[in-house]
Amino acid sequence: MAQYRFVPAPEWPVPPEGWSPPKGWTPDPAWPAAPVGWNFWVLEEEAAADADAISDDSSGVAVEPMAEVVAITEAADQSNERVLSQSDREVTPPIGESSTSEAPDNNASTRLNDEIEARRGELAELEDLIAERRHQLDRVQAELDQASESDLRGRFVELNDAVVLQEVGIYEYHHPLENAEQYRDALDDLQERLKDSIREGKAVLASDMFSYNNSLAMGRKMTSDFSKLMLRAYNSEADSSVRSLRAGNVATARRRLEASVSTIARLGNMMEMRIAPEYHGLRLQEVELTADYLMKVQEEREVAREERERLREERKAEQELQRERERLDKERAHYANALEALRDQGSDAEYADLEQRLADIDAAIEQNDFRAANIRAGYVYVISNVGAFGQHVVKIGMTRRLDPMDRVRELGDASVPFPFDVHAIYFSQDAVTLENELHTSFADRRLNQVNLRREFFFATPHEVRELLAAKVGNLLEFVEDPEATQYFQSHALWPDSVSTQMGPL
């Protein structure tokens, strides 16, 4: 009778002599896939000893194990897919023995069972690990869902200039220089250093051992091309950061460049490609110098504007003093002529009155000449604008004009919605010093902490009055409550939504 022998696939473990697969047995998924069409059973010539063993079978008829052939073949095909369910990995103990072989070796069966149990233990551990990771993922997702915008802000580059400027606070120069011209010279020198780094190939670092298509030369050519592409992308981001700079928001540009460097290093990891730290440092320095330059230009413009305003104010004051002196001279000449005429007529009463008027004119001329010669003399004024700034904001300033109300009316022009209310106007021989002392006392209450020439403070008129009285003595006139006539009349006519939102100031 024909006899079949089990033949394992290549690289499978060699079974013990005379071993045949039990019923329901499947190969280990970790074993290599069997070649397509592999014949697991081969026909051997009939042996006498095997014939005796076969004759002991209860059926008395030798059965060709074709069913086992089909089962083993299907199991091998399933192992090719490398995806088996837990039921596929279980091996059912053999129900009966093959009609063409002896019972399998007990040691081999024991080893297979032990391996199966070990696989089951590993599977259980993997399932526990997957369950734990899913639990962690659900917890992290819940935390992300509950995270606020402020919690996530640190992970992204903030592009809102208002937010950035609030985080930075008062601007501090990174590279203090005297004027904007020096900053322009420093930027020109930095541009030359950047060009030198690019020409010398020091802007991008990369490996020279990367090979492409088993060719080192082709790999180096590819690395060179990708280096140029990465450098162009980085420079484009750097140029965009510089162009979008606003005075004071250098932190945003710096974060953009840092993010660009990290991205290039991640994308070029295979070629060990990255932006050279020295080149990146030069571009960061360019951002800082550009921000300093913009701030210095803005500062110089503000100083120039303030200086033009001061000169214009002084010129107006000088013109007023000059016109006043001309008027007083004419009036004095008139009274002098009248006094000379009365002296011939002998009227003592009228003569005495004209003499007093002439003396008053001489005193006014003397005061006018003193103010024209002394640029520190003038009026210190305290004003407020409830409709524009609220109840707790005052402006403390100084003017040398003959009529200080002219200056107050100029401040209340079309640039503010309502005119200013005057709380006090005090003349001082050294109005400059008095104004500076008042500003120093309220320095921590300035509205504008950057431009100290802005003279608005968070203070009430009562607080200013107490301080002013302590410095100059009793004040003849001081109004604590502003009239704000136009504001209160307008507030009653505002739309309900605006009136409710603003409320009474």
BELKA-V12519 format. One record per residue. N is the residue number from 1. NEAR is the number of other ideal C-beta (glycine too) atoms within 10 Angstrom. Layout:
BEGIN
n: (N;N)
near: (NEAR;NEAR)
END
This chain:
BEGIN
n: (1;2;3;4;5;6;7;8;9;10;11;12;13;14;15;16;17;18;19;20;21;22;23;24;25;26;27;28;29;30;31;32;33;34;35;36;37;38;39;40;41;42;43;44;45;46;47;48;49;50;51;52;53;54;55;56;57;58;59;60;61;62;63;64;65;66;67;68;69;70;71;72;73;74;75;76;77;78;79;80;81;82;83;84;85;86;87;88;89;90;91;92;93;94;95;96;97;98;99;100;101;102;103;104;105;106;107;108;109;110;111;112;113;114;115;116;117;118;119;120;121;122;123;124;125;126;127;128;129;130;131;132;133;134;135;136;137;138;139;140;141;142;143;144;145;146;147;148;149;150;151;152;153;154;155;156;157;158;159;160;161;162;163;164;165;166;167;168;169;170;171;172;173;174;175;176;177;178;179;180;181;182;183;184;185;186;187;188;189;190;191;192;193;194;195;196;197;198;199;200;201;202;203;204;205;206;207;208;209;210;211;212;213;214;215;216;217;218;219;220;221;222;223;224;225;226;227;228;229;230;231;232;233;234;235;236;237;238;239;240;241;242;243;244;245;246;247;248;249;250;251;252;253;254;255;256;257;258;259;260;261;262;263;264;265;266;267;268;269;270;271;272;273;274;275;276;277;278;279;280;281;282;283;284;285;286;287;288;289;290;291;292;293;294;295;296;297;298;299;300;301;302;303;304;305;306;307;308;309;310;311;312;313;314;315;316;317;318;319;320;321;322;323;324;325;326;327;328;329;330;331;332;333;334;335;336;337;338;339;340;341;342;343;344;345;346;347;348;349;350;351;352;353;354;355;356;357;358;359;360;361;362;363;364;365;366;367;368;369;370;371;372;373;374;375;376;377;378;379;380;381;382;383;384;385;386;387;388;389;390;391;392;393;394;395;396;397;398;399;400;401;402;403;404;405;406;407;408;409;410;411;412;413;414;415;416;417;418;419;420;421;422;423;424;425;426;427;428;429;430;431;432;433;434;435;436;437;438;439;440;441;442;443;444;445;446;447;448;449;450;451;452;453;454;455;456;457;458;459;460;461;462;463;464;465;466;467;468;469;470;471;472;473;474;475;476;477;478;479;480;481;482;483;484;485;486;487;488;489;490;491;492;493;494;495;496;497;498;499;500;501;502;503;504;505)
near: (13;10;19;20;13;19;12;17;16;9;9;14;11;7;16;12;7;12;18;21;23;19;15;13;18;19;21;15;16;9;14;12;18;22;11;8;6;15;11;21;18;10;11;12;7;12;11;7;7;17;12;9;15;20;11;7;15;5;8;8;10;17;13;15;21;10;10;21;15;10;17;23;16;11;19;20;13;17;21;13;10;9;9;15;8;11;6;14;14;13;20;10;10;16;8;8;15;19;17;23;20;13;13;20;14;9;10;13;18;10;13;18;12;10;13;14;10;10;16;13;10;10;12;11;10;10;11;10;10;10;10;10;10;10;10;10;10;10;10;10;10;10;10;10;7;8;11;7;7;7;11;10;13;8;7;10;17;14;12;11;15;8;13;19;17;9;12;14;10;8;18;10;14;14;13;9;16;8;12;18;12;15;22;15;11;17;16;9;10;16;12;9;13;17;11;12;17;14;9;8;12;12;24;23;17;17;13;11;11;17;13;14;7;7;11;12;9;13;18;18;12;16;23;14;10;18;21;13;14;23;19;10;15;21;17;11;19;24;12;13;23;17;9;13;20;15;18;20;23;24;16;24;27;17;17;18;22;13;13;23;21;12;14;22;15;9;14;21;10;10;20;14;21;20;25;16;10;12;22;19;10;18;26;19;17;22;21;17;22;20;25;24;22;19;22;21;15;17;17;13;11;14;12;10;11;13;11;10;11;11;10;10;17;15;10;17;21;14;12;18;20;12;11;17;15;10;13;20;12;11;16;17;11;14;20;13;11;16;17;10;13;18;12;7;8;8;13;8;8;14;16;12;15;21;14;11;16;17;11;14;20;13;11;16;16;11;14;18;13;12;21;17;9;13;13;14;18;28;22;24;23;23;22;25;22;21;21;17;18;11;14;15;17;26;19;23;20;23;24;23;19;17;12;20;13;13;22;21;12;14;16;17;8;5;8;13;12;18;20;23;22;18;24;22;18;20;11;17;12;13;22;15;14;20;20;12;14;22;17;9;18;18;11;9;15;16;13;11;12;14;13;10;13;14;18;18;24;15;19;16;21;12;16;22;17;10;16;22;13;9;14;12;7;6;11;6;9;18;14;11;11;20;12;21;11;12;18;15;10;13;17;7;7;12;8;7;8;9;13;9;9;11;7;8;14)
END
